[in-house]
Each structure stands twice: as C-alpha cells, then as structure tokens.
C-alpha cells in the first residue's frame, strides 16, 4: 500500500496474540506498528480462546526483529514508543518465560505450586493491572 510518499507493508505472521494479527511497516519512515504483538515492558495478553499461541507470539516477535534494523521506531500496542533493543528485551522475557514454564511442568509442578512460586524475580515488574503475574502464569501453563 502507498501512503504519503511511503510504502506500507501489512503482513500477518500466524497465531500470536490471536489468529488474526497484522503488523504494519512503513518502509521509508522505518516505523513498524505491532499492535498487540508488543506490550512494552509488560506481560502480553495472549488470547488462547481467540487462536493465540504463546510460542507463536514469541516466533512472531522474532520474525519482526529479523525484518527491522537498529534504527527502526516501533509502535507497541501498549506502552511507549520503542526501539529494536526494547523489542529484543521483550523477546528475551518471552523466551525465558517459555523455558521457565516448560521446566516447571517437566518437574511435575502444578499450576497452584507455580503461582505460589511466582515469576522469576527479574520479571516481577512486568506485571500490570490486566496481565498480572498469576494471569501470565496461567496463560503459559495452559498453552505449554
């Protein structure tokens, strides 16, 4: 699509937040709008009942990282304007969360036991009003 002397690419990456998310990239302006595929410094909402996927969400974030350079400006669905390093930090949280939950499940921990333990210390501040650590743990547990 062409708009204001720039080319906009709109692409769907597969199940992530839901099964119908799109990302918009302005080529000349070097801006990308991720919508609900990026909650800056917060746990994301992954709508499992709407076709969302924890691993798909992480993979979609990785695909966007591969499409942008270090100077890209990123408009998250929630939070302040961001950079590629902010998006990488978000992806690391997703990777760590997935690995942490898989390990807990392999070790036979129940959802209640994991909730009592809480998320790893470095991610406690990612909890917010809509997706607190208990909701994030439930999402991870249910989908993984």
Phi, psi and omega per residue, in radians:
X1 nan 2.468 3.117
X2 -1.938 2.347 -3.095
X3 -2.706 2.234 3.107
X4 0.875 0.890 3.134
X5 1.005 0.503 3.068
X6 -2.335 2.779 3.078
X7 -1.861 2.233 3.108
X8 -1.866 2.226 3.011
X9 -1.790 2.263 3.068
X10 -2.015 2.137 -3.110
X11 -2.397 2.568 3.100
X12 -1.806 2.394 -3.061
X13 -1.940 0.008 -3.095
X14 1.756 3.126 -3.070
X15 -0.955 2.260 3.114
X16 -2.617 -1.736 3.045
X17 -1.087 -0.853 2.973
X18 -2.394 -2.825 3.070
X19 -1.707 0.169 -3.073
X20 -2.317 0.520 -3.107
X21 -1.378 2.546 3.038
X22 -2.252 2.652 3.082
X23 -2.074 2.480 3.141
X24 -2.046 2.259 3.122
X25 -2.129 2.174 3.021
X26 -1.586 2.014 -3.047
X27 -1.154 -0.968 -3.069
X28 -1.175 -0.739 -3.102
X29 -1.297 -0.293 -3.108
X30 1.016 0.856 3.131
X31 -2.172 2.480 3.068
X32 -2.307 2.332 3.094
X33 -1.863 2.073 -3.040
X34 -1.750 -0.167 -3.105
X35 0.961 -2.456 -3.059
X36 -1.350 0.224 2.986
X37 -1.559 0.107 3.084
X38 -2.654 2.006 3.020
X39 -1.968 1.782 -3.019
X40 -1.124 2.111 3.086
X41 1.031 0.477 3.128
X42 -2.415 2.703 2.981
X43 -1.167 2.394 -3.110
X44 -1.474 2.809 2.988
X45 -1.625 2.089 3.076
X46 -1.997 1.961 -3.064
X47 -1.459 1.521 -3.107
X48 -1.081 -0.625 3.125
X49 -1.265 -0.328 3.112
X50 -1.717 0.307 3.107
X51 1.601 0.124 3.133
X52 -1.252 2.869 -3.094
X53 -2.622 2.284 3.119
X54 -1.095 -0.879 -3.130
X55 -1.175 -0.703 3.086
X56 -1.069 -0.702 3.104
X57 -1.023 -0.884 3.125
X58 -1.051 -0.744 3.140
X59 -1.138 -0.615 3.099
X60 -1.167 -0.724 3.078
X61 -1.071 -0.755 3.110
X62 -1.075 -0.698 3.134
X63 -1.121 -0.671 3.103
X64 -1.176 -0.742 3.115
X65 -0.984 -0.696 -3.137
X66 -1.199 -0.349 -3.091
X67 -1.644 -0.116 -3.050
X68 -2.082 2.756 3.066
X69 -1.755 3.112 -3.058
X70 -1.178 -0.266 -3.117
X71 -1.704 0.010 -3.115
X72 -1.117 2.506 3.003
X73 -1.766 2.338 -3.060
X74 -2.051 2.240 3.056
X75 -1.727 1.902 3.106
X76 -1.395 2.833 3.037
X77 -1.200 -0.486 3.140
X78 -2.502 2.238 3.124
X79 1.938 3.095 -3.081
X80 -1.292 2.835 3.023
X81 -0.862 2.458 -2.979
X82 -2.293 2.993 3.117
X83 -2.051 3.058 3.082
X84 -1.072 -0.659 3.132
X85 -1.133 -0.594 3.051
X86 -1.118 -0.718 3.141
X87 -1.191 -0.650 3.068
X88 -1.111 -0.708 3.083
X89 -1.049 -0.737 3.110
X90 -1.098 -0.779 3.134
X91 -1.102 -0.689 3.105
X92 -1.074 -0.686 3.081
X93 -1.081 -0.753 3.125
X94 -1.092 -0.821 3.108
X95 -1.007 -0.866 -3.120
X96 -1.078 -0.723 -3.139
X97 -1.111 -0.762 3.128
X98 -1.099 -0.842 -3.131
X99 -1.114 -0.718 3.127
X100 -1.084 -0.820 -3.117
X101 -1.188 -0.758 3.122
X102 -1.018 -0.742 3.120
X103 -1.089 -0.782 3.125
X104 -1.086 -0.706 3.134
X105 -1.212 -0.710 3.092
X106 -1.059 -0.617 3.130
X107 -1.401 0.073 3.027
X108 1.393 0.277 3.133
X109 -1.297 2.466 3.098
X110 -1.434 2.910 3.085
X111 -1.010 -0.775 -3.141
X112 -1.100 -0.701 3.114
X113 -1.116 -0.724 -3.139
X114 -1.176 -0.705 3.098
X115 -1.071 -0.728 3.129
X116 -1.105 -0.613 3.113
X117 -1.224 -0.680 -3.105
X118 1.411 2.944 -3.139
X119 -1.215 2.791 3.078
X120 -0.945 2.554 -3.024
X121 -0.874 -0.734 -3.055
X122 -1.171 -0.198 -3.124
X123 -1.971 0.105 3.140
X124 -1.063 -0.575 -3.117
X125 -1.330 -0.144 -3.141
X126 -1.385 -0.220 3.113
X127 -1.170 2.476 3.125
X128 -2.571 -3.141 -2.992
X129 -0.964 -0.762 -3.052
X130 -1.492 -0.747 3.125
X131 -2.100 1.510 3.063
X132 -1.408 3.126 -3.050
X133 -1.114 -0.602 3.111
X134 -1.116 -0.750 3.122
X135 -1.138 -0.713 3.110
X136 -1.098 -0.780 3.107
X137 -1.066 -0.756 3.118
X138 -1.069 -0.754 3.132
X139 -1.081 -0.838 3.130
X140 -1.062 -0.827 -3.090
X141 -1.077 -0.794 -3.088
X142 -1.149 -0.692 -3.032
X143 -1.543 -0.423 -3.094
X144 -1.717 nan nan
